[in-house]
Amino acid sequence: MNPEVDPISLIASQSAQFTCTSDFGRPSPSIFWFKKNPLGGNPGSDINVTAASQTTTSNNSIAVSTLSFEPSMSDHNMRLYCTGINGAQAVASEVKPLINVLCKIITHGILFISTKT
């Protein structure tokens, strides 16, 4: 999985790109993306975010998936990972970065201009 940064800091509501490459055989594997449930539990309780990804294949054996991930504050302290499967057991990415979501702070100021003479 790329980037290979753990933890990774992302700005809330600002899209970030992640890639996952799988080359473990034929047929070309399907790649799925998940946010790890911060409460633990089994992998079935993780949140599938594959719909926000696109996968391309080459040589009928290599799959590259790109996830466009737009974090919200509820994603803070979750882990992001991908899995590949081609009919056998699923293989999960070794890198599962902890997501640190940063708030985007917008400040409004008032400009006061004195007209004293």
N, C-alpha and C positions, 0 to 999 in steps of 0.2 A: 504494500500500500504506500502511496506517496501523497503528501509529504510524510517523511518518517520522523516526525517531531512528536514528542510526548513529554509533557502535555502540550496542547496547541491552543493558542489564544485566538479567538475569533470575535468579530464585532457583531453584535445583535443586528439582525435584518440585513446583513451585508453578505452576499453570496461568496462562497469559497469553493474551490475545485479540489477534488480528491480523485486519484486514479488507483485502480486495482488491476494487476496483470496476472493472468493465470495461463500456464502453459503445460499443464500436466496430462496431456494425452488427447486422444481422439475418442469420441467426437469432441469438438471444441466445448469447453465448459460453459455453463451458465453462471453468471456472477450476480450475487445478491448483496445488498447493503443493509446494515442494521445499526441502530443505536442500542447500546447495552442498557438494559433496565438497571437504574442505579440502586434499586432495592434488592438486586441479586435475583435469585430464582433460576429456573432452567432456561436454556437458550430459546425455548418457545415463547418466553415472556418478553423477549427483546422486540424492539419496534422496527418493522420493516420499512425502509425508506428507498427501496429500489426504484420506485416510480419516478424519482428525480434523477435517474441515471440513464446513460446511453452506452451501449456496448457495441464494439466492433470486433470482428474476427478476421484472422489472416491464416493462411496455410491450413485451414480447417482444424487447427489445434491451439492457436493462441487467441485468447480473448482479452480485450482491454476495455474496462468499464470506467467511465468518468461520471462522478457524482457531483451535481451542483447542489451544494448544501447551504441553506440559508438558516442559520441558527436563531433560536429565540432564547429568552432567559430560561425557559423550562428545559433547555438542552444542557444547561450548566452542570458540570460534573458527570455527564454521561460519557461513555466511550463509544467511538465509531469504529466499525470494522466491516470487512467484506468476506464473503465466502464464495468458493467456486465448487461446482458439482458437475460431473459429466456422466452420471449414471451410477457411480459408486458412492462412497461416503464423502460428505462435504468436507472441504479443507478451508479452515478459517485463516485470515491474515494473521501473521505473527505480530504485526504492529497494530495496536488498538489504542490510539491516542485518547487521553482524557481531554474532554472539551472544556475549555475555560471561556465562557461567554462574557465579553466586556460590553458594558452599556455605552451607547452613544449619547453623550451629554450635549444638549443644545442649550445654549444660553442666549437670552434676549437682553439687550442692553438699551438704556435710554441715554441719548446724547442731549446734554443740556448746554445750550449756548447762551451766555450772558450778553445782554444788549446794553450794559452800562456804558455811559460815555463820560 
